Amino acid sequence: MAWWDKRVVMTRDDAETAPGDLGRIAVWRMITLVVMGVLGAVVLVGLIVTLGNANRKRDQALDLQAHSYDVMIIARTLSGTIARSEASLGRYVISTDNRLGQIYFDQWRLAGTQLDRLGKLTADNDPQKRAIERLRDAYLRRGEELSLTALSTRYGKYNQALARYYGAREAKSLTEIDQTLDEIINRERGLLSARTANAMATVDRSSRIAGILAVFGILIVLGAITLGWLTLRAVGDRATARAEAEIERERAEELAAAVETATSELRVQEGKLRQVQKMEAVGQLTGGIAHDFNNMLAVVLGGLELAKRTVTTDPLTATRHIDNATDGANRAAALTRRLLAFSREDSLKPEPIRAGGLIGGMSELLDRTLGDAISIVTRDASDGWRVCADRVQLENAVLNLAVNARDAMAGRGVLTIETACATLSEHEIDHCSAGDYVAIAVIDDGCGMTPEVVERVYEPFFTTKDAGKGTGLGLSQIFAFVRQLDGVITIQTAMGTGTTVTLYLPRDMAEERVGEIVDLQPNADPARTLTVLVVEDDPRVLGATMGALEELGHRGIACDDPDKAERLLADHGDVDLILCDVLMPGKTGPELIADIGPRFPHVAVLFVTGYAGEANASEFGDHDLLRKPFTLAKLESAIGEAMARDRPAPSQLIAAE
């Protein structure tokens, strides 16, 4: 056979055997493909399951981390909101600006909303729920403490409001709020750390499984490439999520640190501001009082010095100087009454007053106070309407407005005081109620006021006068007085056009009593000589009172210690009246009378004080009260009223025994 024949035969043989080999290869390929498909499916399913589980764990971890961040941020925000609310309340107490009071209320209400949100976020955590309940209880108690301060300020009780505010800074509720917030944040931070560690462990475990599957996937060609790409993508997503979580954690920590720093700085600045305002107010008040008292003391000392020089040579001139000194002393007493009224230590004595008659009766006082360069014009259109108010307080209000008007006119101009009738609707002026009002307007043609000054005129201690020339209590006192009567006050002014201040006081609708006759008790006998036990710890006042009683024709028994009073009463069985000071060391006047009164019920009692107000007026019982300083006429009148009170006579007591 030729070589080509052999080649042909061999090719033919190969061709004959090739189909069998190809079938076997195809079978193995099929088997390989099936195995690869099965392995690919297993790897793919395993990778999908692994990645899905990793994604769920990651999402859960991120949600829990975000939840923890929300809890910590809201807790810090709640702390800041409470701090801002209390800061606004402090400024409201000092300035009495109602807008600051509204800010305090809004911030406190916002804190309540934030507390509710914090409670919802921690509803699935029992320890946090219990902490939130304690926080809510402390928040409510804190709200009650601060609301008392706000109400005191709202009704003009500024000293009480300041005392309550400073006391509230040391309250247990504030400490409990801060400690509970710290507890909540620390517990949430611990949960955050545990959740982060759990998420990291899950990610690491998923990464290992994905790596194993990726090795198997490489042997599966296309499936390995696809699974490898998916694995790399999953790893990249996890790395991105880890980086984002780290960034969010750092951002939350920075925010929490910033809130804590801002809160601390705010508290420090508030303390400094309160101290500065307190010192400024005290300095301004003492300067104004010192200025006014120096003027009055100059009149008193000057008049007495001049009277001493002329008492033997010119009695008439000496009498005039003594009258001037007396007038200065009366002005000093009036200033003291103003200060007591401002501090709410001077009790009010409301009575029906005709506004027109009051202004007419003040003409001489206004002329003497304002000087000859001020022309005073009065117009009465009140139609006899009356107001129910304390006469002294109302006169002081009108006098203060007149003095302010004189200063605005630089001591020269026309001052007009008008009284009129006014019927106002609900909230027609400020927050007034609907009804009839008596309007008292004080009008000047002075320099007027700027809008900035008008906004602050009612603030205590605020004054536009030179240092030491005013206390800044005038308009704030008038504002409190008008509000106490449920009235309103308005100011109409502009630079260069003068100022009109109008007081709207509710009309007194009670029936007027005409010709009322006072029926004195049968045992009242002011004309006879009385034996009076004078209980007074100040030796100068004691001597002056003994002299006044002698001048009135009575016999006085001096007692410089309340502990001696009972013995002196026993030694002098003819004592008709006890003239007793109120504030004394060791024992007060009401305490003394409460001790010895039941054993001497036939002896009349007359309290004397220069410092007593509504807070302790009930301690005096049915006994009369005479305020220092007093004149001989007031002393005689007070003794007569005290002796006119009904009490058993000594003969009745003997018969009863």
Summary of the structure (lengths in Angstrom):
residues: 657
radius of gyration: 45.2
end to end distance: 176.2
largest distance: 184.5
contacts: 1957
relative contact order: 0.06
helix: 65%
strand: 12%
